[in-house]
């Protein structure tokens, strides 16, 4: 982590620089899929 200089509309800005956490996006999608399947299961058994 650190700072990086970016140019936008001819001006320079100092922005925070970071590396993406590997596997985070995949884990997020897996959890969302499990939650959707769980809700479908619960609401399909409501009488």
N, CA, C and O atoms as CSV, one atom per row, in Angstrom:
chain,resi,resn,atom,element,x,y,z
A,1,UNK,N,N,0.826,-1.165,0.000
A,1,UNK,CA,C,0.000,0.000,0.000
A,1,UNK,C,C,0.876,1.236,0.000
A,1,UNK,O,O,2.015,1.214,0.468
A,2,UNK,N,N,0.342,2.279,-0.517
A,2,UNK,CA,C,1.079,3.523,-0.560
A,2,UNK,C,C,0.274,4.549,-1.335
A,2,UNK,O,O,-0.950,4.458,-1.431
A,3,UNK,N,N,0.967,5.508,-1.876
A,3,UNK,CA,C,0.291,6.520,-2.673
A,3,UNK,C,C,0.834,6.487,-4.099
A,3,UNK,O,O,1.957,6.046,-4.344
A,4,UNK,N,N,0.018,6.959,-5.023
A,4,UNK,CA,C,0.383,6.964,-6.427
A,4,UNK,C,C,-0.127,8.268,-7.027
A,4,UNK,O,O,-1.175,8.776,-6.627
A,5,UNK,N,N,0.617,8.805,-7.986
A,5,UNK,CA,C,0.214,10.029,-8.659
A,5,UNK,C,C,-0.606,9.657,-9.889
A,5,UNK,O,O,-0.154,8.873,-10.723
A,6,UNK,N,N,-1.820,10.219,-10.007
A,6,UNK,CA,C,-2.664,10.008,-11.178
A,6,UNK,C,C,-2.987,11.354,-11.797
A,6,UNK,O,O,-3.156,12.349,-11.091
A,7,UNK,N,N,-3.073,11.381,-13.128
A,7,UNK,CA,C,-3.443,12.603,-13.829
A,7,UNK,C,C,-4.904,12.516,-14.241
A,7,UNK,O,O,-5.351,11.498,-14.769
A,8,UNK,N,N,-5.646,13.598,-13.993
A,8,UNK,CA,C,-7.050,13.666,-14.348
A,8,UNK,C,C,-7.362,15.090,-14.774
A,8,UNK,O,O,-7.194,16.025,-13.990
A,9,UNK,N,N,-7.814,15.263,-16.007
A,9,UNK,CA,C,-8.107,16.585,-16.583
A,9,UNK,C,C,-6.907,17.523,-16.499
A,9,UNK,O,O,-7.053,18.710,-16.206
A,10,UNK,N,N,-5.741,16.985,-16.755
A,10,UNK,CA,C,-4.536,17.807,-16.777
A,10,UNK,C,C,-3.976,18.142,-15.409
A,10,UNK,O,O,-2.960,18.832,-15.322
A,11,UNK,N,N,-4.596,17.682,-14.346
A,11,UNK,CA,C,-4.094,17.941,-12.995
A,11,UNK,C,C,-3.614,16.643,-12.382
A,11,UNK,O,O,-4.118,15.566,-12.702
A,12,UNK,N,N,-2.636,16.752,-11.498
A,12,UNK,CA,C,-2.108,15.571,-10.832
A,12,UNK,C,C,-2.739,15.441,-9.448
A,12,UNK,O,O,-2.862,16.417,-8.708
A,13,UNK,N,N,-3.132,14.226,-9.121
A,13,UNK,CA,C,-3.719,13.937,-7.822
A,13,UNK,C,C,-2.946,12.804,-7.171
A,13,UNK,O,O,-2.456,11.901,-7.849
A,14,UNK,N,N,-2.843,12.859,-5.863
A,14,UNK,CA,C,-2.213,11.782,-5.107
A,14,UNK,C,C,-3.325,10.880,-4.573
A,14,UNK,O,O,-4.175,11.323,-3.799
A,15,UNK,N,N,-3.314,9.623,-4.988
A,15,UNK,CA,C,-4.373,8.691,-4.595
A,15,UNK,C,C,-3.767,7.506,-3.869
A,15,UNK,O,O,-2.586,7.199,-4.033
A,16,UNK,N,N,-4.586,6.845,-3.065
A,16,UNK,CA,C,-4.132,5.644,-2.370
A,16,UNK,C,C,-4.022,4.496,-3.358
A,16,UNK,O,O,-4.908,4.296,-4.189
A,17,UNK,N,N,-2.953,3.755,-3.266
A,17,UNK,CA,C,-2.710,2.612,-4.142
A,17,UNK,C,C,-2.839,1.345,-3.316
A,17,UNK,O,O,-2.349,1.284,-2.188
A,18,UNK,N,N,-3.500,0.328,-3.873
A,18,UNK,CA,C,-3.642,-0.932,-3.145
A,18,UNK,C,C,-3.666,-2.090,-4.125
A,18,UNK,O,O,-3.980,-1.925,-5.304
A,19,UNK,N,N,-3.333,-3.251,-3.620
A,19,UNK,CA,C,-3.404,-4.477,-4.407
A,19,UNK,C,C,-4.702,-5.189,-4.064
A,19,UNK,O,O,-5.127,-5.197,-2.908
A,20,UNK,N,N,-5.334,-5.789,-5.073
A,20,UNK,CA,C,-6.563,-6.528,-4.806
A,20,UNK,C,C,-6.249,-7.784,-3.999
A,20,UNK,O,O,-5.224,-8.435,-4.203
A,21,UNK,N,N,-7.146,-8.104,-3.086
A,21,UNK,CA,C,-6.974,-9.313,-2.293
A,21,UNK,C,C,-7.349,-10.510,-3.160
A,21,UNK,O,O,-8.484,-10.592,-3.630
A,22,UNK,N,N,-6.435,-11.427,-3.380
A,22,UNK,CA,C,-6.760,-12.561,-4.245
A,22,UNK,C,C,-7.815,-13.459,-3.617
A,22,UNK,O,O,-7.767,-13.750,-2.422
A,23,UNK,N,N,-8.767,-13.893,-4.434
A,23,UNK,CA,C,-9.791,-14.804,-3.963
A,23,UNK,C,C,-10.988,-14.139,-3.320
A,23,UNK,O,O,-11.978,-14.811,-3.032
A,24,UNK,N,N,-10.927,-12.845,-3.087
A,24,UNK,CA,C,-12.033,-12.165,-2.401
A,24,UNK,C,C,-13.289,-12.171,-3.256
A,24,UNK,O,O,-14.379,-12.449,-2.755
A,25,UNK,N,N,-13.147,-11.864,-4.561
A,25,UNK,CA,C,-14.309,-11.796,-5.437
A,25,UNK,C,C,-14.969,-13.163,-5.576
A,25,UNK,O,O,-16.196,-13.267,-5.575
A,26,UNK,N,N,-14.161,-14.204,-5.695
A,26,UNK,CA,C,-14.709,-15.563,-5.827
A,26,UNK,C,C,-15.445,-15.959,-4.549
A,26,UNK,O,O,-16.532,-16.531,-4.617
A,27,UNK,N,N,-14.874,-15.665,-3.398
A,27,UNK,CA,C,-15.521,-16.005,-2.125
A,27,UNK,C,C,-16.832,-15.244,-1.971
A,27,UNK,O,O,-17.811,-15.801,-1.473
A,28,UNK,N,N,-16.867,-13.992,-2.387
A,28,UNK,CA,C,-18.088,-13.196,-2.321
A,28,UNK,C,C,-19.183,-13.831,-3.170
A,28,UNK,O,O,-20.326,-13.946,-2.728
A,29,UNK,N,N,-18.839,-14.243,-4.388
A,29,UNK,CA,C,-19.831,-14.859,-5.267
A,29,UNK,C,C,-20.327,-16.197,-4.711
A,29,UNK,O,O,-21.512,-16.510,-4.830
A,30,UNK,N,N,-19.446,-16.978,-4.115
A,30,UNK,CA,C,-19.852,-18.259,-3.532
A,30,UNK,C,C,-20.836,-18.025,-2.392
A,30,UNK,O,O,-21.844,-18.725,-2.296
A,31,UNK,N,N,-20.562,-17.058,-1.532
A,31,UNK,CA,C,-21.451,-16.768,-0.402
A,31,UNK,C,C,-22.805,-16.269,-0.891
A,31,UNK,O,O,-23.837,-16.659,-0.346
A,32,UNK,N,N,-22.816,-15.414,-1.907
A,32,UNK,CA,C,-24.084,-14.920,-2.456
A,32,UNK,C,C,-24.893,-16.078,-3.042
A,32,UNK,O,O,-26.105,-16.143,-2.839
A,33,UNK,N,N,-24.246,-16.984,-3.760
A,33,UNK,CA,C,-24.944,-18.141,-4.341
A,33,UNK,C,C,-25.544,-19.030,-3.254
A,33,UNK,O,O,-26.679,-19.489,-3.381
A,34,UNK,N,N,-24.785,-19.272,-2.191
A,34,UNK,CA,C,-25.298,-20.092,-1.088
A,34,UNK,C,C,-26.504,-19.410,-0.441
A,34,UNK,O,O,-27.488,-20.071,-0.110
A,35,UNK,N,N,-26.430,-18.101,-0.260
A,35,UNK,CA,C,-27.543,-17.366,0.351
A,35,UNK,C,C,-28.792,-17.433,-0.526
A,35,UNK,O,O,-29.894,-17.620,-0.011
A,36,UNK,N,N,-28.637,-17.286,-1.836
A,36,UNK,CA,C,-29.782,-17.349,-2.743
A,36,UNK,C,C,-30.414,-18.734,-2.702
A,36,UNK,O,O,-31.637,-18.859,-2.632
A,37,UNK,N,N,-29.591,-19.767,-2.744
A,37,UNK,CA,C,-30.108,-21.140,-2.685
A,37,UNK,C,C,-30.833,-21.374,-1.358
A,37,UNK,O,O,-31.885,-22.014,-1.334
A,38,UNK,N,N,-30.284,-20.865,-0.263
A,38,UNK,CA,C,-30.900,-21.007,1.057
A,38,UNK,C,C,-32.271,-20.334,1.103
A,38,UNK,O,O,-33.233,-20.917,1.604
A,39,UNK,N,N,-32.364,-19.105,0.580
A,39,UNK,CA,C,-33.644,-18.397,0.580
A,39,UNK,C,C,-34.670,-19.088,-0.304
A,39,UNK,O,O,-35.846,-19.159,0.052
A,40,UNK,N,N,-34.240,-19.596,-1.449
A,40,UNK,CA,C,-35.163,-20.338,-2.316
A,40,UNK,C,C,-35.687,-21.575,-1.574
A,40,UNK,O,O,-36.876,-21.884,-1.653
A,41,UNK,N,N,-34.825,-22.266,-0.872
A,41,UNK,CA,C,-35.233,-23.456,-0.114
A,41,UNK,C,C,-36.238,-23.093,0.977
A,41,UNK,O,O,-37.260,-23.760,1.135
A,42,UNK,N,N,-35.938,-22.027,1.731
A,42,UNK,CA,C,-36.826,-21.633,2.840
A,42,UNK,C,C,-38.180,-21.186,2.316
A,42,UNK,O,O,-39.207,-21.644,2.817
A,43,UNK,N,N,-38.213,-20.302,1.321
A,43,UNK,CA,C,-39.484,-19.744,0.877
A,43,UNK,C,C,-40.285,-20.718,0.015
A,43,UNK,O,O,-41.476,-20.499,-0.206
A,44,UNK,N,N,-39.662,-21.779,-0.473
A,44,UNK,CA,C,-40.426,-22.757,-1.239
A,44,UNK,C,C,-41.206,-23.700,-0.318
A,44,UNK,O,O,-42.109,-24.401,-0.773
A,45,UNK,N,N,-40.859,-23.720,0.978
A,45,UNK,CA,C,-41.530,-24.600,1.927
A,45,UNK,C,C,-42.548,-23.865,2.797
A,45,UNK,O,O,-43.077,-24.442,3.747
A,46,UNK,N,N,-42.823,-22.621,2.488
A,46,UNK,CA,C,-43.807,-21.855,3.251
A,46,UNK,C,C,-45.199,-22.215,2.743
A,46,UNK,O,O,-45.444,-22.232,1.536
A,47,UNK,N,N,-46.100,-22.498,3.665
A,47,UNK,CA,C,-47.468,-22.870,3.259
A,47,UNK,C,C,-48.407,-21.726,3.477
A,47,UNK,O,O,-49.599,-21.844,3.196
